[in-house]
Amino acid sequence: MATTDRSLSQAIAERRATPSFDGAPIPPEDLKRILDAGLHAPSGYNMQPWRFVVVQGQEQKRRLRAASYNQAKVEEASAVIVACGDADGWRKDLDLILQQGLEGGMPAGYADQARSSVPNYMGSFSSDQMKAWLNKQVMLAFTHMLLMAEVMGYDTAPMEGFEQEKVHEVLKLPLSYWVVALLGVGHLKGADKFDGGRLEMAHTVFGEEFGKPLK
Ligand SMILES: Cc1cc2nc3c(=O)[nH]c(=O)nc-3n(C[C@H](O)[C@H](O)[C@H](O)COP(=O)(O)O)c2cc1C
């Protein structure tokens, strides 16, 4: 199905967590555009520790569904983007990232400093700290993809309802991978989800310090 861009404001206003998809395939060029939006996200030290496994095959979606508390939309979505973080990504990619940075105008002093500060910082993380750091980075790329898909006229379903070990097994993920979230992409089938509403801004936003209203 052809898609048409809508504005980001409109996509944000109209987006719902899609309850059910029609399963029609996504043209590869649309999928690439969605994925590319994620890869453009910012990350700490530009370390890009995200890794994505795109599941479109019916049999593999069925297995992924079984690893996701049997959520039907995992199998119904045209594509499920499994967003992971690689705890060893920084070790493998630091040189390449600094090289690319230097080619793009990164000051040599910054690169020299990063060569020691990145291993000092990330090498000291506990396993829990690494998972928290990966969650932060990966969800930003995930959100870029979700919004790009919505702007393009697709419907999306973010999901955290899955079992880490089972998803690892289905996707044959390396041990250093941490599965962060699943993003179902496709076209809505049937009625959309209700609008759960949002808390007032005064409830969740403060100005200058906690508890003070934003003027
Ligand atoms: C990180 C994340 C994980 C979620 N996991 C699930 C899930 O596993 N299954 C599900 O049905 N909905 C899931 N949701 C959808 C939320 O329930 C939904 O976004 C929320 O109720 C607000 O509704 P709205 O997105 O339509 O505004 C998830 C949303 C987010 C952001």
The ligand as a Gaussian input file, in Angstrom:
#p B3LYP/6-31G(d) Opt

LIG

0 1
 C        7.966000       0.755000      25.750000
 C        6.533000       0.379000      25.569000
 C        6.152000      -0.928000      25.707000
 C        4.833000      -1.333000      25.460000
 N        4.510000      -2.655000      25.518000
 C        3.286000      -3.059000      25.132000
 C        2.996000      -4.442000      25.006000
 O        3.843000      -5.311000      25.193000
 N        1.746000      -4.787000      24.627000
 C        0.780000      -3.864000      24.364000
 O       -0.346000      -4.255000      24.016000
 N        1.035000      -2.538000      24.455000
 C        2.268000      -2.113000      24.810000
 N        2.571000      -0.770000      24.847000
 C        1.550000       0.203000      24.454000
 C        1.051000       1.046000      25.632000
 O        0.152000       0.293000      26.391000
 C        0.402000       2.311000      25.055000
 O        1.391000       3.058000      24.395000
 C       -0.213000       3.160000      26.174000
 O       -1.316000       2.508000      26.734000
 C       -0.680000       4.509000      25.657000
 O       -1.560000       4.342000      24.568000
 P       -1.268000       5.074000      23.184000
 O        0.119000       4.704000      22.771000
 O       -2.302000       4.542000      22.234000
 O       -1.411000       6.531000      23.445000
 C        3.855000      -0.360000      25.117000
 C        4.263000       0.976000      25.008000
 C        5.570000       1.334000      25.203000
 C        5.969000       2.775000      25.006000

